[in-house]
Amino acid sequence: MPIRVQFRLRFMLDESIALGPGKIALIESIARTGSISAAAREHEMSYRRAWLLIEQVNACFEEALVSTATGGKGGGGASLTEFGQEIVRLYREAETAAQVAAKKPLAAITKRLRREVAAP
């Protein structure tokens, strides 16, 4: 059985997750697709769920990370603001720094894991 270590870097604001791996992935999908609905489809969630997550992220920061344009005849869309691009870059930088800093202790823990899960 392969062993993998997974970081879950989360920024909490009160009881809400202001930013975490799922929201970052959604925001990156919006940046790539230019659309909340396309990003929602990529993450197998409803448009409403994606919209609510983006509203929550935007409300948790001093500036919006994602900007939206109303749909209709001319089309709509969504994009990252400059602030949003900076936050995504800083999040990924922090994630990498944490992985590098934790490399030795994580290797020591991984070495001590069973290769098969023991029955309870």
N, C-alpha and C positions, 0 to 999 in steps of 0.2 A: 504494500500500500504506500503510495507516494506521500511524503510529508510536505506540507506547505505552511508557511507562516503568513498571516494576513494582518496588516495594520488597519486599525479603524480610528483614524484621526478625526475627532469631532470637536466642534466648538459649540458649547452650550450657552444659551442665553435664557436664564431662568430654567424652565423645564423643557424648553424647545431646543431642538438641534438647529442652530443657526446655519451650520455648514458641516457637512460630513461627506463620506465617499459617494453616497447615492446622489446627493444634490450636486456635487461637483461633476459627476458623470452626466447628469441631466443637463447641466449648464454647458458642458463641453459639447454635448450633442446639439444643443440649440445653436451654439457658435458654428458648428459644422454644417447644420442643415438650414439654418435661418428660420426655423419654425418650431414652435412649441408642440404642435400636433405631430410633426415628423419625429421630433425627439421623444415624445410620449410613445409613439409606435415602436421606436427602437428599444425602449425600455419596458415594453409590454404593459403600459399603464394607460389609464384613460386620460383624455385631454384635460378633463377637470382636475384630476389628481396632479398632473404636471403643472397646470396653471396655479393651483393652490400652493404647491411646493415653491414655485418661483415667487409668488406673492409673499410667502413666508420669508424666503431668503432676502428679498428686497426690503422687507420691513425690519429685518434684523440688523441691517447695515446702515451706515450714515448716508450712503448713496446707493442707488439701484445698481445691481449687477447685470440685470437683463432689461433691455428696453423693448417695448412691444409697439406694433403699429396695428390699428384696427383693420380687419379684413373687409371684404366687400368686392365691389367691381374692380378696383385697382389692386386688390390683393392686400394681404397683411404681412405679418412676419415678426420675427424677433431677432435680436442680436445682443451681443455682449457690449456693455459700455466699456470705456477705457478702464474705469474703476473695476468692473467685473473681470476684465482681462488680467488686471494686476492681482486681484484676489485669487484667481485660479492659479496664476503663476506662483504666488507666494504659498498657496496651499500645497501645490506639488513640490515646491522647494522644501517646505517643512516636512513633508512626507518622506522625501529622499533623505534628508538630514537625520530624521528619526531612525530610518532603516540602517543607515551607515553607523550611527552611534550605538545602536542595539545589536550589531552584527555578532559580536563575541558572546554575549549572554544568550542570545537566541540560538546560536549554534550549540552552546552547552546544553540548553534545554532540549533542543531537537535531538541531540545525541542520546539523551536519556529517555526518549519516548519509545514505547513498544512499537514494534513493526506491525503488530496485529492488535486489534482491540480485544481485550480480555472480556469474556462473558460476565455479566453481573451476577 
